[in-house]
């Protein structure tokens, strides 16, 4: 059983033996019970500094979203109650049945009331390091954080524990000393960086993850090498390093193809095309359709790839090869021979002996 508040956006299509069971938000009683589990919050409640009416107002304003609880608890430990009530009185949530608009409004008020205040408690160096750390979509070690912040690991450990205390980050429980920024805070934190700082942080993360993969040391982050490359690919795209993203994408696509994950190959490369209209991604999609015998769709994608490829390129050779294979599968041997010959000539002129032998 794997529990996750949200299904990650880059998760491949779930196979037939996997069930996804959505869970609702906390009810009011569970929301209040969770807040009172904090010893300092409970102590203030018992002393009369906090009361049930305040908890009800918090629930009305923010609902039972679990991710809010940590930061609400942190401010309830010390925040002046009169100030908090005043802030809650100014919350004006939209009425109606549009849950998306309601959640968006709740997020906005929460960021203003809780996230901004807690972020302001950190010194500027810690703030900058936290925002840069939000580029990672997976838990990472202090070495990975040092690679993007330029700070020493001892200082980062002090910062990370402070981030944990204010519910911005958390350590994993897997036996590795790994840290993760809460996923729903990442966008807000990244928005605190300038475009130049953000791009530089993504690029530094790319370089670190790629080096980790080349050293076969992905295990230090508890990752399979494909998961490491997927995170590196994501970082390359955000850093606008499209050529390097394509190379990484090719490695992942090859792994998926060998294991028959054709839908995942299509999703991976369709996402790439949103950033970079390159024929190599079109060829991968064509190959995924071809492997499933969907010749019409495969032909369409290979033809698109061929149209965008130069005459003497690897992409052109792959497209000719794919189109020839479709003809071969349909017993159109004359057309297949012609297209294989086109691919062969390109492979020979490129000096691609492996491709030449395969053709």
Order of alpha helices (4+ residues) and beta strands (2+ residues): alpha-alpha-alpha-alpha-alpha-alpha-alpha-alpha-alpha-alpha-beta-beta-alpha-alpha-alpha-alpha-alpha-alpha-alpha-alpha-alpha-alpha
